């Protein structure tokens, strides 16, 4: 009986050892970034901004069903705004637009727990820790009008570095899914919900600036048992 139990225990340990896998590789993809700001009792929504991300990942599978994964990614995020401009100056009617483009460079460190529903399909939940490394706002004003029967138009752009006015940490819980082919190529998609206030509280201001984003990517896993 003792010999049988010993053989069974060794067999179970052997199965667990074979089930454990460590894989790593590159990944990159498309990111749709969305900013939302609040202040003075109002909510300001930005137009979504298409960006990208690139980096690497490492996955450790405990068994056929459960795994953990860590990544390091570079991703520029942000958002866009466009407002109409209309005023009269010295009897001249002036109209135009003011476009604002928020460009936030981040290093992201997503860590997730994964459940393999099948051998190829996995679902994951985790936390994306974003570190802000740059923050700039580009403003472009385009104006047109007419006076004394003559029309005119002009455009002016400027870029402001706002990193000193931003918090450096952006925490974003996420959910996602991944499908891996037999050759190691995988595809994944995630929704990241930004919960951190990126705007520093200055001079009694109580406004918030939060960033959420969708990621759709592709990568390749190297390694095995």
Backbone torsions as a table, in degrees:
resi	resn	phi	psi	omega
1	UNK	NA	-45.7	179.8
2	UNK	-62.8	-39.2	179.1
3	UNK	-64.3	-38.8	179.2
4	UNK	-63.8	-43.9	179.0
5	UNK	-63.3	-38.9	179.4
6	UNK	-64.0	-43.7	179.1
7	UNK	-64.0	-40.1	179.3
8	UNK	-64.8	-42.2	179.7
9	UNK	-63.3	-42.5	178.7
10	UNK	-63.3	-39.0	179.2
11	UNK	-64.4	-42.8	179.0
12	UNK	-63.6	-43.9	178.4
13	UNK	-62.6	-37.2	178.3
14	UNK	-65.0	-40.0	177.8
15	UNK	-63.8	-45.0	-179.8
16	UNK	-62.7	-40.8	-178.9
17	UNK	-63.8	-40.8	-179.9
18	UNK	-69.1	-27.6	-177.4
19	UNK	-76.2	-22.9	-177.5
20	UNK	-73.6	133.7	-179.3
21	UNK	-139.8	143.4	172.1
22	UNK	-122.6	123.2	-179.9
23	UNK	-131.4	153.7	-179.1
24	UNK	-150.7	164.0	177.3
25	UNK	167.0	179.5	-179.9
26	UNK	-85.5	158.5	172.4
27	UNK	-152.0	154.1	179.4
28	UNK	-158.6	163.9	179.4
29	UNK	175.8	-167.9	-176.5
30	UNK	-99.3	140.1	178.4
31	UNK	-129.2	132.6	175.4
32	UNK	-109.4	108.5	-172.5
33	UNK	-99.1	138.9	-177.8
34	UNK	-132.7	124.3	176.1
35	UNK	-103.9	146.9	173.5
36	UNK	-140.1	129.1	-178.1
37	UNK	-119.3	149.0	174.1
38	UNK	-131.1	152.0	178.6
39	UNK	175.6	139.4	179.2
40	UNK	55.7	37.0	177.6
41	UNK	78.0	5.2	-179.2
42	UNK	-114.6	155.8	175.2
43	UNK	-115.2	131.1	-177.8
44	UNK	-118.3	118.7	179.2
45	UNK	-100.8	139.5	178.2
46	UNK	-99.1	155.9	170.7
47	UNK	-70.6	143.4	179.4
48	UNK	-63.9	148.2	-177.6
49	UNK	-122.0	128.6	178.5
50	UNK	-85.3	126.1	178.7
51	UNK	-137.0	-157.8	-178.4
52	UNK	-143.3	171.9	169.4
53	UNK	-146.2	154.6	-180.0
54	UNK	-152.3	144.8	-179.6
55	UNK	171.2	-148.9	-177.9
56	UNK	-140.8	162.5	-178.5
57	UNK	-137.3	159.2	173.8
58	UNK	-141.8	133.9	-177.1
59	UNK	-127.2	137.3	174.4
60	UNK	-122.8	118.5	178.8
61	UNK	-96.3	123.9	177.1
62	UNK	-75.4	-36.8	179.2
63	UNK	-158.1	-163.5	-176.7
64	UNK	-68.8	-17.0	-172.5
65	UNK	-110.7	-32.7	-170.4
66	UNK	-121.0	142.7	-180.0
67	UNK	-152.6	162.0	171.4
68	UNK	-122.8	151.3	-177.3
69	UNK	-142.2	138.9	175.2
70	UNK	-126.8	150.7	-177.2
71	UNK	-143.7	158.9	169.2
72	UNK	-131.6	119.6	-174.8
73	UNK	-129.4	148.0	167.2
74	UNK	-105.0	130.3	-178.8
75	UNK	-148.5	119.6	168.7
76	UNK	-78.5	129.6	179.6
77	UNK	-122.1	-172.5	178.4
78	UNK	143.9	-154.1	-178.3
79	UNK	-170.2	168.9	-178.5
80	UNK	-128.7	151.2	174.4
81	UNK	-134.1	149.1	174.8
82	UNK	-141.2	125.2	-179.0
83	UNK	-125.5	146.0	177.3
84	UNK	-81.3	145.3	178.9
85	UNK	-121.4	130.7	177.3
86	UNK	-151.2	125.4	177.6
87	UNK	-159.5	167.7	178.6
88	UNK	-120.1	128.3	-179.5
89	UNK	-133.0	119.3	179.9
90	UNK	54.0	42.2	176.9
91	UNK	79.1	4.3	-179.1
92	UNK	-104.7	126.1	176.7
93	UNK	-84.0	123.1	-177.0
94	UNK	-118.1	132.3	176.1
95	UNK	-131.6	162.3	178.7
96	UNK	168.3	-163.0	-179.6
97	UNK	-135.7	152.5	172.3
98	UNK	-122.6	116.7	-179.0
99	UNK	-106.8	135.2	179.5
100	UNK	-123.8	128.1	-178.1
101	UNK	-120.8	112.3	178.3
102	UNK	-88.6	122.0	-179.1
103	UNK	-118.2	106.2	-176.8
104	UNK	-115.1	113.1	177.6
105	UNK	-87.2	128.0	-177.1
106	UNK	-133.5	149.0	164.2
107	UNK	-102.9	123.4	-176.0
108	UNK	-110.4	139.4	179.4
109	UNK	-125.6	85.0	178.1
110	UNK	-80.8	136.1	174.7
111	UNK	-127.2	128.3	-173.8
112	UNK	-138.1	155.8	168.9
113	UNK	-104.7	134.0	-173.3
114	UNK	-121.8	143.0	175.4
115	UNK	-120.4	123.2	179.1
116	UNK	-89.4	105.3	177.2
117	UNK	-69.7	-34.8	172.5
118	UNK	-134.3	-177.6	179.8
119	UNK	-63.0	-28.4	-175.3
120	UNK	-108.6	-25.2	-173.5
121	UNK	-104.4	124.9	-179.7
122	UNK	-128.3	147.2	173.6
123	UNK	-116.5	144.6	-176.0
124	UNK	-139.3	153.3	171.9
125	UNK	-133.4	147.6	-178.9
126	UNK	-174.4	-165.4	-179.2
127	UNK	-130.2	128.8	176.3
128	UNK	-99.9	114.5	178.5
129	UNK	-96.2	108.6	-179.4
130	UNK	-99.7	136.5	178.6
131	UNK	-116.6	118.1	-177.5
132	UNK	-76.6	123.7	-179.6
133	UNK	-113.6	-14.8	175.3
134	UNK	-157.6	152.0	179.8
135	UNK	-153.6	114.1	179.3
136	UNK	-133.9	148.7	177.4
137	UNK	-122.2	119.3	177.7
138	UNK	-101.4	125.7	179.7
139	UNK	-114.6	133.6	178.0
140	UNK	-128.4	121.4	-179.9
141	UNK	-112.0	123.5	177.4
142	UNK	-118.4	123.6	-176.0
143	UNK	-126.4	150.5	175.3
144	UNK	-148.5	156.7	179.7
145	UNK	-175.6	-173.8	178.9
146	UNK	-146.1	148.1	178.5
147	UNK	-151.7	133.2	178.9
148	UNK	54.2	39.7	177.0
149	UNK	78.6	2.0	179.0
150	UNK	-115.8	137.5	179.6
151	UNK	-100.0	157.9	178.3
152	UNK	-145.8	159.1	174.9
153	UNK	-150.5	146.8	179.0
154	UNK	-151.6	155.1	-179.5
155	UNK	-140.7	138.9	-179.0
156	UNK	-140.1	135.3	-179.6
157	UNK	-122.7	147.5	176.2
158	UNK	-148.2	151.7	180.0
159	UNK	-125.6	131.4	-179.2
160	UNK	-119.3	132.5	175.5
161	UNK	-83.9	116.4	-175.8
162	UNK	-114.5	17.2	-176.1
163	UNK	-58.4	-37.4	-178.5
164	UNK	-67.6	-15.7	179.7
165	UNK	-99.8	6.5	-175.9
166	UNK	-116.8	145.9	170.9
167	UNK	-76.0	147.1	-172.3
168	UNK	-86.3	-13.7	-173.7
169	UNK	-111.3	131.0	177.7
170	UNK	-127.2	104.2	-179.9
171	UNK	-92.2	132.0	-176.9
172	UNK	-142.3	100.6	171.9
173	UNK	-61.3	149.4	-178.3
174	UNK	-144.2	157.8	171.1
175	UNK	-128.2	151.3	-178.6
176	UNK	-167.9	179.5	179.3
177	UNK	-140.6	153.5	-178.1
178	UNK	-142.4	141.2	174.7
179	UNK	-126.4	125.4	-176.2
180	UNK	-113.6	129.8	176.0
181	UNK	-81.6	166.7	-176.8
182	UNK	-63.7	-27.2	-178.2
183	UNK	-84.9	-0.1	178.4
184	UNK	103.2	-13.6	177.1
185	UNK	-70.9	134.0	-179.2
186	UNK	-135.1	157.4	177.5
187	UNK	-128.4	139.5	179.4
188	UNK	-143.6	163.3	178.3
189	UNK	-146.4	142.5	-177.5
190	UNK	-144.4	153.4	167.2
191	UNK	-118.3	122.3	-179.4
192	UNK	-107.7	122.0	-179.1
193	UNK	-99.8	109.9	-179.7
194	UNK	-72.7	124.8	-179.2
195	UNK	-115.5	-9.4	-178.6
196	UNK	-88.0	146.3	174.0
197	UNK	-85.8	114.1	-178.8
198	UNK	-78.8	-17.3	-178.0
199	UNK	-91.4	129.1	175.9
200	UNK	-71.3	146.3	175.9
201	UNK	-83.4	110.5	-176.6
202	UNK	-127.0	138.8	175.3
203	UNK	54.3	40.4	176.8
204	UNK	77.5	5.4	179.9
205	UNK	-72.7	142.7	-178.6
206	UNK	-120.5	22.9	-179.3
207	UNK	-75.0	161.2	177.2
208	UNK	-128.0	154.5	174.9
209	UNK	-140.8	114.0	-176.6
210	UNK	-123.6	147.8	-176.6
211	UNK	-123.7	123.7	171.4
212	UNK	-117.5	156.4	-177.4
213	UNK	-158.1	151.7	175.8
214	UNK	-106.1	137.6	178.7
215	UNK	-124.6	132.9	175.1
216	UNK	-129.3	120.5	-171.9
217	UNK	-141.8	178.5	178.6
218	UNK	-140.9	149.9	-179.8
219	UNK	-160.4	-175.5	-179.6
220	UNK	-140.8	135.0	-179.2
221	UNK	-104.5	126.7	172.9
222	UNK	-104.5	160.3	176.0
223	UNK	99.5	-177.5	-178.7
224	UNK	-174.1	-145.1	-177.6
225	UNK	-62.1	NA	NA
